[in-house]
C-alpha cells in the first residue's frame, strides 16, 4: 500500500513539473497604451464637457479646417477650431482628470505654421490652481522647423502627475496669428493585456517585450511592415516607416516543442504630412553665395529627399527644358546662363508641403565660388585650435604642411581664376613667408596628384576682418583649366610656425562618419625627429571637416542647341522667357521654345531675337 501511494506521489510531481515547464508564447510592447480619457469634439455635448473663456468673436468652437481630422480618425466629424483675429486670449480647459501611473497625454493639432510668431497656443497642466507649462506651440515649431499645414501629433509624459487631479488648458494668445484645429485628445496608460494595441507615427520604433513562459531557448519574431522584418532576439526593437496596420507573430521554443502567438493589427502606424526637401543634383556645387551652381546644356537629376513618404510630386523649374514635372526625381537641362528659382510641392493623404527658393538661388553657367559647406552650415564656421600644437588648417607644430580641400569633378570643362580662403586668424610674425595655393588633380589613389596651377601670397597679405566676411584671394596669373570628369583639390600651405605666427582657416566640423572633404600632408621624420621633404597625404576621416576654401570656377560656354528630329510630327510650340512665363508668340529677348511631338515627347531650345 505504501509503495503504491509513493508511486502516485512521484507521478503527480512529475506531472506538475511538466505543466510548470509547458511553453506559452506571449508578448507585449512598451508603446502599448489604452486611453482612459478621450475628447474628440464630435458633438456639442462633447464640446460642452470643457470650459471656454472668450475674449474675441473668433474663439474656440466646433468645426473643420481645410484638412479634416477624419484623415487621421475616419470616425471624426469635427474638431475644436479657432480662427485667428486681433487681440485674442482664448482659453479651453478640460475637466479634472485623475492621472494613473504610467500615463501620457496625446493630441493632434493642425495649423499652417507661418504666422505662429503672431499668435499660438500654450498648453498648461493645472494642479490645485497652480499652472505648469507643458508645450509652447511657437517654440515647438521653431525647434522642428515646422511650416505645415499638417496634422501633427503631440505626446507628453505624465509620470510626474500620477495620483493627482489635473486639468489641461489650451491658451491661445496673439494678433492675427494662425487658424488652429485640435483633436484626438487622449490620456493613456500602459496596457499589458491581450487587448492592447500600439499606435505610432511613421518612422517611430516599437520596443517589443517577450512575456512567454517555459524553458525557452529560442525566439523567432516576424514583423509585417517592420524593419527588421524578423528577429531572433528576445526583446527586439522594430521601426515602422509606412502607414498601415501590421501583424506581429512570436514563436518560442525549448529545443523540443514550440509555441506561437499571433496578434493581428497589433501595430497601427499613422501617416504624417510630408516635409519637402530637395537634394543636390550630382555634379552641382555648393557655394557661399548661391544655393547651388550648375553648368548649362548638361542634364541634371534633381532628387527628392522629402520626409513623410509623399505620393505626389509637383516640380516647377525656371530656365530648363522641362518647366514642370510630376516625377519624383526629374532630369532637366539649364539652357542659358542665369539665376533661377525652384519649387517642389509634395503631397500624401495627410497633407502637402512646399520647398521653394527664389530666382537667385540656382546659378546656371557663368562664374561662381564653390565650396563643400551647405547653407545650413554657414553659421557653424569655426576653427580647430590644438593648444600648444597650433591649428588645423594653419600654423602647427605637428608636421602638417599643406592642407587640401577636395572637389568633385565638374560636368563640363571649366577654369579656375582664383581661390578664396576664409581665415579666422591671420597673425603673421613671419610676414614675408610665402604661402602657396595650388590646384591639383586627384591621383589614382584619390590623393592630390598632378599640379595644374600655382600661385602664392605673403603671410602678411592674408585677409581677416572679425566684423565682416573677408576672403583672401589667391589669384592665378592664368586661369587653371579643369577638364570635365576631373576631380581636383585646392591645396594651401605650408604655413609659418615661428614664435608669434598664428594662422587658421575657418572650417565646418561634423560628426563621426559624416561628410569629410579635408586632407593634410604630414612630413616624414628622420631618426632625430627632424622633418624631411617627403611625406604622405591623409584624409581627415577621424575628425570629418570641410575647409572654407572656395575656388572661383567658370564653366566654358557651350553653345550647342538641340536639333529637331525630322521623323516626328510637331503638334505644338510654346514660347517661354527665362523666368518660365509662357507667351503665345515670341517676344524680344532670350526665349525658350518647347516643341511637342506626336509621340508625346518634347524638346526645348533657346533662341535670341
N, C-alpha and C positions, 0 to 999 in steps of 0.2 A: 504493500500500500504506500509506503513512504517513497519507494523507488518511482512508482507511477506519478505521485504528486510532484516529486523533484523534476521528472521528465517534462511535465506540463509547464512547470515554472520556468525551466530553461527555454522551452519553445516559445513561451509568451514573451520572455525578454528579447529573444532573437527577433520575434515579430515586431516588438516595439522599436527596436533599434533600426530595423529595416524601414519602418514607417517614418522614423525621425530623419533618415537619410534620403527619403524619396525626393526626386528632383521636382521643383516647381518654378518655372520661369516667370519672372515678374520684373517690371522696370518702371521708372518714373523719370522726372526731369526737374532741374532747379527752376525752370521757367514756367512750369505748370501752375496756373493760378485760377482761382474761382472767385467770381465777383459776388460780394455780399451787399453792395450798394450800387445802384445804377440810375443814371439820369440821361435820358435820350432826347428830351424836349420834343416829343412827338405828339403831344396834345396839350390843350390849355390846362387840364388838370395836372399833368406832369410839370408844366411850366410853373404853376402856382405853388408847388412844394418848396420853391426857393423864394427868397425875398429880394426885392429890387429897389434901388434908390435912383431916381432920375433927376438930372439937372438940365436935360435937353429934350427936345421933342424926338431926337434920334437916340433912343436908349435901347436897352435890351428888349427883345421881343421874339416871337416865333416867326420863322420864315426860312428862306433858302437864298444863298448867293448863287453865283454863276455855276459852281460845281457842287451839286447836292451831295450830302453825306451818304446817300444811297450807293455811291461808288465804293464806299468802304463797307457799309452795312445795308444790304438790299432792303431791309425792313424799315429803314429810316424814312420818315415822311417830312420832317422839318428839323431845324436846328435852333439854337439860341443865337440870334444875329444882332448886329449893331451896325448902323450906317453912320459914317463919320459926319461930324458937324463942328461948329465952333463951341468953345467953352464947355467941353464935356468932362464930367466926373461921374461916370455911370457905374454903379455897383451891383453885382449879382452875388448873393450869398446863399450857400447851402444850409440845410438844417444840420443840427449837431449829429455827428456820426461817431459811434464808439469804434475806435481803431483796434483791431485784433492783432496779435503778434504775427510777424512775417507778412505785413501788408505793404501794398504800394498803390499809388494813385495813377490812373491812366486816363487821358482825354486827348481829343484831337482839336486842332484849330486850323481854319482856312483864312488866309489873308494874303494880300499881294506882297507886302514887304517893302515897297518903295518908299512910302511915307511914314513908316513906323517912328521915325525920328520926331514927327509932329504929333503922333497920338498912338498909344499902345496900352496893353493891359499889364497889370502885375497881379500875380496870384499869391494870396496870403493864407496861412493857416492860423485860425483864431482859437485859442485855448484860454478859458476863464477871462475873456475880454482882452487878452494880450495877443498881438498880431506878429507873425514871423513871415518874412518874405520867402517864398519858395521859388518863384520864377519871375524874372523881368523879361518880357517878350522882346523889347528892343535890344537888350544886351544879348539875349539868346540869338537873335537874328544877326547881330554883328559878329558874334563868335563863329556862327555857322556860315556866314557869307550868304545868307538866305535872301532871295528876292521874290520867289514864288511867281504866281499864286499856286498853292497846292495844299492838300490836307496833310498836316504834319502831326505826328504822334508825340505826345509828351508823357514821360513817366517820372514819378517822384517816389523815392524810398520813404516809407512812413514808419520805419522801425523806431524812431525817436518818439513817436506818438502812441505807441502800444499801450492800451488800457485807458486812454484819455478820450474825452468827448471833444471832437474837433469840428469846427465849421470851416469851409473853404470859400474864399471870397475873391472874385474877379473884379478888379478896379481898373476901369478904362479912363484914362485922362489924356486930354490933348485938344488941339485945334486943327481941324481938317487933316486928320491922320489917315486911318485905314478902315474900310469896311471889314468887319470881323464875323466869323461864324465859329461856334464852339459846339462840340457834340461828343457822344461816346464817353461820357464821364462815368468812370467806374472806380470803386475802391475794391481791391482784390487781395486775397490771401492765398499763400502757397497751398496747393492741393495735392495730396499723395494718393488719393483714391483712384479707383478704376475708372471713374467718370471724368477724370482730369483731361484737359486738352491744353495745347500750347498755342498761343497767339503771338507771333513775332512779325517784324518787318523784313523786307528783302535785305539780305546781307548780314542779318544777325545770326548768332550762334545759339545752339541748344546744348546744355550740359546734361547728358543722359546719366542716370544712376541705376545700376543693377541692384534690384531688390530680391533676387532669386534666393531660394533656399535649397540645401543639399550639399553634398561634397563636390562642388563644381570645380572642374579643371579646364573648361574651355567656354568661350563666349563667341558667338557668331551673330553680329548685328547686320541688318540691311536697312538702308535709309533711302526710301524713294524720294528723289528730288534733292538729296543732300550731298554735301561734299565734306568728307568722303562718302561714297555710296554704300560702303560696308566697312566693318571693323571687327577685329578680334580682341580689342581692349575691353577691360571690364567696365570702365566708365568713360566712353568716348565723348569728344566734343565735335559737333557737326554744324556746318554753316549752310544756310539755305539762301540761294541767290535769286530765285524767281518765285513770283506769287503762285499760290495754289494750296491745296490740302493734300497732305502726304502721309503714307502709311509707314509705320516702323515695326520691325519684327526682330525678336531676340530668341536665339536657340542656345541653351546651355547644355553642357554635357559633363558626365563624371568619368568618362572613359569607357563606360558600358552602355548607358542609356542616355537619351536626350529628352529635353522638354522645350516646347516652343510656345511663345505668346506673340500674337499679332494685334496691333491696335490701329485700326483704320482711321484716317483723317485725324491722326493724333497731333500732327504739326500743321498749323494753319498759318501760312505766310501771306501777309498783306502787302500789296504793291504800294509804291510811292511814286509821286510825280518825278520825272527825270530832271536832272540839272545839266544844262547844255554846256559842253566843253569841246573845244577844237584842238586837235593835236597838230604839232608842227609837221608839215609835209617833209618827207625825206628829201634832202637837198636844199631845204630852206635854212637860212641863217637867222639866229637871234641878233639883235642889235641894241645898242644903248638908246637909239633914237626912234626906232620904229619897232612894231611888234615882230615883224619878220621881213626878210629881204630875199627876193627870189629873182631868177632870170626870166627873160621873156622868151617866147617861142620854144619852151621846153615843157612837156607835160608834167604836172604836179598832182599828187594824190593827197587830198585833204582827208584826215582821219577823224572819225567821231570818237571822242573819249568821254562821252556823257555818262553820267551815272543814272541809276534808276531804270535800266532796261527800256529805253524808248523803242517804240514800234514804228514810228513815222519820223522822217527827216525832211526838212524844207530848207535847202541851202539857197542863198542869194549871193551872187558874185558880181563884182564890177570889173570891167576891163578884160574879161576872159571869153573864150569861145563858147563856154557853157554858162549862161547867165543865171540859170536856176536848175536845181536838181533835187530829186527825191531819193537819190541813192544814199546809202549810209556813208560810203567813202568815195566821193566822186573824184574824177580826174579832170583837171582843167588846164588850160594854157593861157598865160597872160600874153596879149598880143602887142602891146605898146608900152614903152616905159612910162611910169607914172606912179601915183599913190592912190590906193584903192581901199574900199571898205569890204566887210564880210559880215554875213548874218547866217546863223543857224538856229532854227526852231525845232525842238524835239518834243514829241508827244507820245503819251501812252494813255491807258484808260483812266489814270489817276490825275492827269493834267498835262500842262505843257510848260516849257521854259525856253528863253531866248538868250543866245550868246551873240553879241553884236559889237563890232568895232567900227570906228568912224573911218572916213575915207582917206585918212593919212596913215593908217595903221600898217598897211602892207605896201611895201615899195617893190615894184617890179622894174628890173633893169636899172641902169644908171650906176651911181657910186654911193657907197654907204659903209660905215663902220660895222664890223661884225664881231661878236664875241659869243661866249658859251654861257652867259648868265641870263636867266629868264626874267621877264618883267617883274614877277612877284618876288624875285630875289634881290632886286636893286637896293632895297632898304637893309639888306644883310651884309653889305660890303664891310669888311674889317681887315685886320692883319693878323698874322701868326707870329707872335713875339716869343722867342725861345729863351728868354732870360739872358744869362751871360753869353749864350751861344749865338745870339743875334736874331735874325729874322728869316722866315721862309719867304723866298721871293725877294731877296735883297742882301744886305750886309750880313755875313755869318762867319762863324769860325768852326764849321763842321765839314769843310772841304767841298761844299756845294758851290760850284762855279756858275754855270749858266742855268737858266730856268726857261722852260718851253711850254707853250700853250698849243694844244693840238686842235686842228680844224678839219672837218670833213671835206671831201673833195667837192669842188664846185661842179654844177651840172653843165656849165658852159665855160668856154675859155674866158679867162679873166686876168686882170692885172692888179697889183697892189702898189699904190703910190707911196704909202707911209703906214706906220704902225703907231697908234696912240696907246700910251700906257698911263694908267691912273695910279699914282703913288699916294700912299698915306703918310710917308715920311721921306724927306729928301735932304737930311743933314749930311753935308759932304765936306769933311776936313780935307780930303784928297781932291781938291777942286778940279785938277787937270786930269784926273783919272778917266781913261776912255772906256765908255760903256757901249758895247756893240749891240746892234739889233740885226738879226739875220732871219731871212725866210729860207726854210729848209724843207725839202721834200721828204716824205716819210720813206724810210728804207724798207727792205724786205722783212725786217724784224719788227716793223711798226715803230721804230725809234727814229729820231731825227737823222737824216742821211745827207743827201746832196745839198750843198749850199746854192741857192738860186739868186740871192741878192744880199748885200751887206751895207749897213750904214752905221754911224755912231754919233754919240754926243758926249760932251764932258760931264762929269758928275755935277758940276756947278750949274749945268743947263737944265737939270731936271726940274719940272714944274710941280708945285703943290700950293694949294690955297684952301685952308680949312673952312672958308665961308662959301665956296662955290665949286662946281665941277670944273676941273682944270687939267687937261690932258698934256702929257709930254709927247711931242710929235717927233718921231724918228722918221725923217723924210729920206727916201732913196733918190739918188741922182737920176736914175732912170727907172720907170715902173718895172716891177718884177712880174714876169709872165707866169701864170699858173694854168696848166692845161686841164681841160675838163677831165674828171676822174682821178686827179692827183691829190691825195691827202697831203697836208702840209703843216708846218709848225712855224710859229713866231717865237724866236729864241732870243732872249735878252740876258746880258751879263758878259763877263763876271762883274761883281761889284766891289768897290774898295772896302777894306776892313781894318784900316788903321784906327788908332785912338781918335774918337770924335766922329767917325763915319757911322751913320745910322740911316739906312735907306730901306724902304719896304714897299712892295707893290700891294695894292688893295686886292682882295680876293673874296670869294664866297666859299665858306666851309660847309660840307654836308656830312650826313651820317654814314655809318659803315655800309658798304655795298652800293651806295648811290653814285651818281654820275661823277666821274673824275676825268679831267682833261689836262691836268698839270703834270709836268715831268721835270726832273732835275738831274744835272750831271755831277757825279761825285768823282773827284780826282783820286787816283791811286796813291799809295804811300810807300816809301822805301822802308828799310829796316829801322831807320831812325825817326820814322813818322813824319818825314818831310814829303810834301806833296809833289807828285810828278806831273808831267804834262798829259799823261794818258789818264783814262778814266772810263766810267760806264754810265749810260743813261738809265734812269729808273722812272717808272710811272708811280705817282704818289698814291697808290691804292690804299695804303694804311690810313690815310687821312684825306679822303676824297675832296678835292677843291677844284675851282676854276679861277684862273687869274684874270684880273681886269686888264686884259691885253686885247686891243681891238685893231686888227688890220683894216685899212681903208681899201675895200675891194670894189673893183669896177668890172662889170660884165662887158665883154666886147660886143658891139652892136651886131645883131643878127637880123638881116632884112628879109629872110626867106618868108614867102607868103604861100599858103596852101593853094593848090590848083584845083579847079572844079572838074570832077570826073565827068566824062562825056557819055557814059553808058547808063546814066540815071536821069530821069526827068525832073526838072526843077518845078516844085509845086508852090513855092512861096519864098519871098525875100523880105526880111525886116531889117531896118537900119537902127543902130543904137549909137549913142555917143559914149564916151569913155566912162561916164557916170552910170551907164546902164539904162538910160532913158530912151525909150523907143520913139521912132518917128516914121511916119508913112513914107516920106520922101527924104532923100539925102539932104544934108544941110552943111553949111560951111564948117570946116574944121576937121578933126580926126573922127572917123566913123568906123564902126564895126558892122559888117554885113553878115547876118546869119542867113544861110541859104539852106532850105529844107528840100529833101528829095523824096521821090516816090517810094523808096524802100524804108522810109521812116528815119533815115539818118540825116545829119545836118553838119555843115562846116561853118566856120567863121573866118573872115578875112578882114584886114584893115585897109582902108583906102584914105587918101588925102584929097581934099577938094580945095 
